[in-house]
């Protein structure tokens, strides 16, 4: 199983409460077999203590440390909000749910940070197709 599956890339999402977005992106990870359903609670818990908005219009929700036991395989899910959705006090346009086995989440985070290091890269991603987003994160067609 790849880190990202095309069915885990959702385009043209509409703004909704942050908690609903976290549940949705967590549900994608669960339905794809990356995590147990209980991991979603760990993602919501993480947000209570630490905002996963990393700036540049990007949020990276992931579970708290004790939720790591609920991860079966490292994976990500991508939701694109062309009009943005509120994340605490800021609009985010790209939400990437992350499940990383062991220390793999650090590699996943580094990869995302590298791919989306500029506002131009984020703008391009927002306008991309599912295939283009898949290619951006996996290097595969």
C-alpha positions in Angstrom: 0.0 0.0 0.0 1.3 3.4 -1.0 1.7 6.4 1.3 -1.1 8.1 -0.6 -4.0 6.6 -2.6 -5.8 8.6 -5.2 -9.1 8.0 -3.4 -7.7 9.8 -0.5 -7.4 13.1 -2.4 -10.6 15.2 -2.2 -10.8 18.3 -4.3 -13.2 21.3 -4.0 -14.0 20.8 -0.3 -16.3 23.4 1.2 -15.5 25.3 4.4 -16.7 23.6 7.6 -15.7 23.5 11.3 -12.2 22.4 11.9 -13.3 19.4 14.0 -15.5 18.2 11.1 -12.5 18.5 8.7 -10.3 16.5 11.1 -13.0 13.8 11.4 -13.3 13.6 7.6 -9.6 13.4 6.8 -9.3 10.8 9.7 -12.1 8.8 8.2 -10.3 8.7 4.8 -7.2 7.3 6.6 -9.4 4.7 8.4 -11.4 3.6 5.4 -8.1 3.1 3.5 -6.8 0.8 6.2 -4.0 3.1 7.4 -5.4 3.4 11.0 -8.0 2.1 13.4 -11.0 4.3 13.8 -9.9 5.3 17.3 -7.0 7.2 15.7 -9.5 9.9 14.7 -10.1 10.7 18.4 -6.3 11.0 18.8 -6.3 13.6 15.9 -9.0 15.6 17.6 -7.2 15.4 20.9 -3.9 16.7 19.3 -5.7 19.7 18.0 -6.9 20.6 21.5 -3.3 20.9 22.8 -1.5 22.0 19.7 -2.8 23.6 16.5 -1.7 21.6 13.4 -1.9 24.7 11.2 1.7 25.1 10.0 1.2 28.3 8.2 1.3 28.9 4.4 -2.4 27.8 4.2 -1.6 24.3 5.3 -2.8 22.2 8.2 -1.4 18.7 9.1 -3.7 17.0 11.5 -2.3 13.9 13.1 -2.8 11.9 16.3 -1.3 12.4 19.8 1.6 10.2 20.8 -0.7 7.6 22.6 -2.7 7.2 19.3 0.3 5.8 17.5 -0.8 2.3 18.6 -3.8 2.8 16.3 -1.7 3.2 13.2 -1.4 0.1 10.9 0.6 1.7 8.1 2.0 5.1 7.3 -0.3 7.1 5.1 -1.7 10.5 4.2 -5.0 11.9 3.0 -5.4 15.3 1.2 -8.3 17.7 1.3 -8.2 20.8 -0.9 -10.3 23.8 0.1 -10.1 26.3 -2.8 -12.0 29.0 -0.8 -10.2 28.0 2.4 -11.6 26.8 5.7 -11.0 28.4 9.2 -8.4 26.7 11.3 -8.3 28.6 14.6 -7.8 32.2 13.4 -6.5 31.5 9.9 -7.8 30.2 6.6 -6.2 27.0 5.4 -6.5 25.6 1.8 -4.7 22.3 2.1 -5.4 19.8 4.9 -3.2 16.7 5.0 -4.1 14.1 7.5 -1.1 12.1 8.6 -0.6 8.7 10.1 3.1 7.7 10.6 4.4 4.5 12.0 7.2 5.0 14.5 9.4 7.9 13.3 8.1 7.7 9.7 5.8 10.6 10.4 9.0 12.8 10.5 9.9 11.7 6.9 6.3 12.3 5.8 6.3 15.8 7.4 9.7 16.6 5.8 8.4 15.5 2.4 5.3 17.7 2.7 7.3 20.7 3.9 9.7 20.3 1.0 6.9 20.0 -1.6 4.9 22.9 -0.2 7.6 25.3 1.0 6.4 28.3 -1.0 3.0 30.0 -1.4 3.3 29.4 -5.1 3.6 25.6 -4.5 0.5 25.7 -2.3 -1.4 27.8 -4.9 -0.4 25.3 -7.6 -1.5 22.3 -5.5 -4.9 23.9 -4.9 -5.4 24.1 -8.6 -4.1 20.6 -9.3 -6.0 17.5 -10.4 -6.1 14.3 -8.3 -3.5 12.8 -10.6 -1.2 15.8 -10.3 -1.5 15.9 -6.5 -0.8 12.1 -6.4 2.3 12.6 -8.5 3.5 15.5 -6.4 3.5 13.4 -3.2 4.4 10.0 -4.6 6.5 10.7 -7.7 4.3 8.3 -9.5 1.9 8.8 -12.4 
